[in-house]
Amino acid sequence: MATVLRALGNERRLQILEWLKDPRAHFPPQVDGDLVEDGVCALLLAEKLGVSQPTLSEHMKVLTGAGLVRARRIKQWTFYTRDEERIAEVKREIARSV
């Protein structure tokens, strides 16, 4: 749970999770991969967040390590989607501990 709380303790990571909740509302169509089915390309996330690719990679490493997002490679790109089952599980754990 500490890994999850660390992931959620950063405003930029919270913003990424919010955008990934409804990717079509926040990102343009991609050449490779469907925004919902395959996820959002790391390049689009970095651009929208206003950070470098290495900085985004660190944020995504924390989010994937916590199990909140899943990464998928298509060609040379990495695409990210929320893990809704894990997020629901985390919400239940937090509700139980309050």
C-alpha positions in Angstrom: 0.0 0.0 0.0 2.9 2.3 0.6 3.9 2.1 -3.1 0.3 3.1 -4.0 0.2 6.0 -1.6 3.6 7.2 -2.9 2.2 7.1 -6.5 -0.9 9.0 -5.5 1.0 11.6 -3.5 2.1 13.5 -6.6 -0.2 16.0 -8.4 1.3 15.2 -11.8 0.7 11.5 -11.4 -2.9 12.2 -10.2 -3.4 14.3 -13.3 -2.1 11.5 -15.6 -4.6 9.1 -13.9 -7.4 11.6 -14.5 -6.5 12.0 -18.2 -6.3 8.3 -18.7 -9.8 7.9 -17.2 -11.2 9.4 -20.4 -8.4 9.5 -23.0 -10.6 10.5 -25.9 -11.6 13.7 -24.1 -8.0 14.7 -23.4 -5.9 13.4 -26.3 -6.1 13.5 -30.1 -6.3 10.3 -32.2 -3.0 8.5 -32.5 -1.4 7.0 -35.6 -0.6 3.7 -33.8 -2.9 2.3 -31.2 -6.5 3.1 -30.1 -6.6 5.6 -27.2 -9.0 3.4 -25.2 -8.0 -0.1 -26.3 -4.3 0.3 -26.5 -3.7 3.3 -24.2 -2.2 6.7 -24.6 1.3 7.1 -26.1 4.0 8.2 -23.7 4.9 11.0 -26.1 1.4 12.5 -25.9 1.4 12.2 -22.1 4.8 14.0 -21.8 3.7 16.7 -24.2 0.4 17.4 -22.4 2.1 17.3 -19.0 4.8 19.6 -20.2 7.7 17.4 -19.1 10.6 15.6 -20.8 10.4 12.0 -21.9 12.7 10.9 -19.0 10.6 12.7 -16.5 7.4 11.1 -17.8 9.1 7.7 -17.7 9.8 8.2 -14.0 6.2 9.1 -13.3 5.0 6.1 -15.3 7.5 3.8 -13.6 6.0 4.7 -10.2 2.4 4.3 -11.5 3.0 1.0 -13.1 5.0 -0.2 -10.1 1.9 0.6 -7.9 -0.2 -1.4 -10.4 -2.4 1.7 -11.2 -1.5 1.7 -14.9 -0.5 -0.9 -17.5 2.2 -0.4 -20.1 2.0 -1.9 -23.6 4.6 -1.6 -26.4 3.5 -1.0 -30.0 6.4 -0.6 -32.4 8.9 1.6 -30.6 6.3 3.4 -28.5 4.9 2.7 -25.0 1.2 3.1 -24.4 -0.5 3.4 -21.0 -4.0 2.5 -19.7 -5.4 2.6 -16.2 -5.8 -0.7 -14.4 -9.4 -0.1 -13.3 -9.6 -3.4 -11.3 -6.5 -2.4 -9.3 -7.8 1.1 -8.8 -11.1 -0.2 -7.4 -9.2 -2.6 -5.1 -7.1 0.4 -3.8 -10.3 2.4 -3.2 -11.8 -0.5 -1.2 -8.6 -0.9 0.9 -8.5 2.8 1.7 -12.2 2.8 2.6 -11.6 -0.1 5.0 -8.8 1.6 6.7 -10.6 4.9 7.4 
